[in-house]
Amino acid sequence: MTAATTRPASLDPPTWERRSVQAGEWKITALCDGFLRLDGGAMWGVVPQNIWRQLTPPLEDNTILLAMRPFLVERGDLKLVIELGAGDRWSDKLRQIYHLIPTTNLDETLRACAVAPEEVTHVIASHCHWDHIGAQVIERAGELVPRFANAQHFAPAVEVLMAKEPGHARRGSYRAEDVTPIEEAGLQQTWTGSREIVSGVRVHELGGHSDGVSVITINEDGPGETAIFWADVVPTTHHIQPAYIMAYDIDVVRSFEVRSEWMQRAADEGWIGLFYHDVDHAFGRLSKPGRRFELQPIDGAAW
């Protein structure tokens, strides 16, 4: 196991710094919508405490720090935002429950990239859990409206349905108010299975973590590098062994199958991984020189 897979995560939120990688003609920049803390045992499932506490040190309440890291994907006039973050529509009570830490937010990091909200052409959500799509809706003049009014929004069909359906076992992971304003504005599009959003950007529905959670590939068939957004299939660079499955996952067997298949493919083909919840590393490449996967962090270019 390399040092990169054993280094502990940060205890405190790091300062955001604009960093990018290139995948073919696509420029990919890691953004930020703050941080949260969730229970370490829930984030690590059956992984023993003596392993995960070294990798992601918890506070006294057993919570570990997690990033909420959207990605800006640009080619010419196309400006895609992958994942959104939790946003700011939270009561003080829920902010405390979820330990939401409002550092640099989505608007600020997009502004630093010289991208205005009206310029965003596409929004892609890997699934519809509140910590991944909450920021796609804002409150304006007492109404909930899309943050990116000119963008087509894409999400797995089953995830949009789950967000609007009350009473199921995972209801606490979804909020109808995160999707209904998008539908009412006529901006919501969905997929089942795999779909190309625009030429060079493809979504692949996998399931496991949630019914429709998907990974997103960029420049999968083109010349140059390929990138993959791991979503909660591989939430941090610490979760790069197939058995390191969150207790939040609804289908552990399915999670193990898809994680094993897709991590092996990414390692074999040298893809650049984009990590949503990792505190310290937005980008990294997997390899498997022996029985275990290893990580090569990629700093990306500062600009």
N, C-alpha and C positions, 0 to 999 in steps of 0.2 A: 504494500500500500504506500503510495507516495505521500509526501508531506502535505500536498494540496488536499488530500482527502481526509487528513487528520487534524488540520488546523482548526482551532475553535472559532465559532462565529463571534461577531461583535456583540457586546452586551448593550452598547449604546448606539443609537442610529448614526450612521456615518453621514458626512456632508455629501450632497449630490454633486457630481462632477460630470459634465457632458462628455460622453464617450460613444464612439461609433465603430461599427465593423462594416465591411462590404461583402455582399453576396451577389455576384454577377453585377448587374446594373443597379442593384438595390442598395441604398444606404440605410443602415439600421442603427438607430440611436436609442439608448436606454434612458427612459424618463423616470419620473418618481411621483407617487401620490401618497407619500408618507409611509408609516409603519404601523404595525399592530403587534400585540403579544397574544399568543394562544397557548393552551395547555401543552406542555412538552410531551406528555404521554399520549395525547390525542394525535399529535403531529408525527409520532414515531411508532404507534401501534404496538406490535409485539417485540420490538427491538428493546433489549435490556437497558435499564437506566444507566448502568455503568458504561455503556457505549454512547448513548445519545447525550448524556449530560456532559461528556467531554467535548463532543462536537458542537452542541448548541447549549451552552451553559444557561440554566434557568435562574430566575429570581426566586425569592423565598416562597412565592405563591405558585411555583412550578411552571410559570409561563416563560416562553422563549420568544425572542425578537424575530419578526418576519418583515420583509419588505413587501411593498405593493409597487411593482415596477412595470408600468406600461412600456410599450416600444413603439417608436415612430419609424415607419418603413416608407422610404421615399424613392421615387423614380420619375423624373420629369415633373409633370403636373399632378401625378398621383401621390397622395399623402394619406397613408393608412395608419391608423392607431390600433395596435393589438393590445387588448385588455385595457381596463380603464382605472382600476382602483376603487376604493370604497366611497370616495366623494366626501361631502361635508354635511349631508342631510341626516344628522344624528343628534339625538337628545343627549344631554349630559350623562344620564343614567347609562345609555348604551355605549357611549364613549368610554365610560369607566369599565363596563363589563368586558368590552372587547379590547381594552387598553389601546385605543386608537391614538396614534401619536402624529399630529399634523405638522410635519416638517415641510420641506419643499413639496408643492402640490403639482398636479397635472397641468394646470393653467400656466404656472410659473415656468415649468420645464419646457413646455411647448413654446412659450414666448422666448425663452433663451435660444430656441432653435429657429427663431424667426418664422414661426408658423402661427397664424391666426386661426381661431376656431372655425371660421367660415371657409377656410382653405382645406380643411380635412375632408377627404373624398369618401373614405371608407372606415368603418369601425368594425373590428372583428372580435367577438367574444368567444373564448374557448368553451365556456359554460356560463351559467347564469347565477352562480353564487354571489352574494352581495359584496364580498371583498374583491370581486373581479369586474363587476359592472356598475356598482353604485354611482360612480362618477359620470356615467353617460347621461344622467338626468340631473337637471338643476332646477331650483325654484326661482321663478321670475314673476314679479307682480302677483304673488300669491298662487301661482300655478306651476305645476311640474311640466317642464319642457325639455326637449333634447339639448344637450350641451353643444352638439355639432349638428346644426340645423340643416346643413347642406350635404351631410354624409349619409350614404346607405349603410345600414347597420345589419350585421350578419351574426347569427348565433344558431346552434343546433336546435332543430324544431322541438325535440323532446324537452330541452332545457327551458325554452320559452314557455312551453305548456306547464312544466313543473313550477315555474315562478308564479304562474297565475292560479295554480290549483291548490286550494287550502286543504289542510287535514292530513297530508301524507307524512311519513315518518321523518323526512328530512326538511320539513317546512321551515325550520329555523335558519336554513342556509339560503333561503330565497326571500325576495320581496317583490310583490306584484308591481309596486310603484316604480321599480327599476326598468320594467319592460313596457307597461301599458302606455306611457307617454310616447314611446318610440312607435308603437303600433298605431296609435291615434294620429300621429303625424304622417303616417304612410311611409315610414322609413325602414320598417323591419323586414328583413329577408331571412330565410332559414335554410338549413341543409339537413340531409340525412345521408349517412355514409361519407363519401368524399365529394368535394366540389372545388372547382377552380373559381376563386373570387374575382381575380383579374389575372391576366397572363403572367405566370411566374409565381403566383401565390395560391397555395392549395390548402384546404382544410381536410383533416382525416378524423372522422368520428371513431373513438376507441372504446369509450365506456370504462367502467371499473371504479374510478374515483366518484363519478356521478353517472347517470344514465347516458348522457351524451357528450361528456368531456372529450375534447378533440385536441390534437396537436396541429400546428400550422407550419408548413414548410415554405421556404422562400428560395426561389431559383433551384428547385429540386431537379429539373431536367435541363437547365441551361449551362453554359460554360462558366467556369469560375466556381467559387465557394457556394455551398448550400448551407442554409441556416434552418434550424428547427426551434420553434417556440414550444417549450415543454408543458406549459400550463401547470396544472396540479398532477399531471402524470408523473413528473419528476419535479417536485416543488422547489427543492434547493440542491445545491451541488453536494450536499451531504447525503442525499437520498438516491445515490447512484448505484446501489446494489438492488437487484430485482425484489428481494425480500423486505426491503425497507419501505413498507407500505403504511400509510397513515391509517389510524383508526377511523378517520372520517370517510374512508372509501367504502362504498356500499356493496362492492362485489370484489372481495379480496382475490379470489381465483382469477377473475377477469383482469384485475389490475396486474397480477403477477405475469400473466400471459402477455399482455400488451407491453408492459414495461420491458420484459425480457426481449421481446421481438424488436421493439423500436430502439432500445438502447444499443442492442447489438448492431442493428443497421446503421445507426449514427456513428458508432465506433468504427465499423468496417469501412464506411465511406467518408470518414473524417469531417462530419458536419459540425458546424458551429452551433452550440446549444445556447438558447436564450432562457434564462432562469428568472421566474417571476418573483418568488418569495425569498430568494437568497439575499442575505443582508450585504455580503461583501463582494460577490461576483455576479455581474450581469451576464457575462459570456464565458463559455468554457467548452472544451472539446473532450469527448470521451475516448478512451482507449481500453483495450483488454489484453494486456500482455500475458496474463496468466488466468487464474480462475476468477479474479475479481476485476471489476471496472475501476479505472483510475481517471482522474480529472487533470487536464491541463488548462488552468485558467487563462483567459485571454483578456488583456487590459482594454483593448480597443484603442482607437485613436482619439486623442483630445483635440478639440477644434473650437 
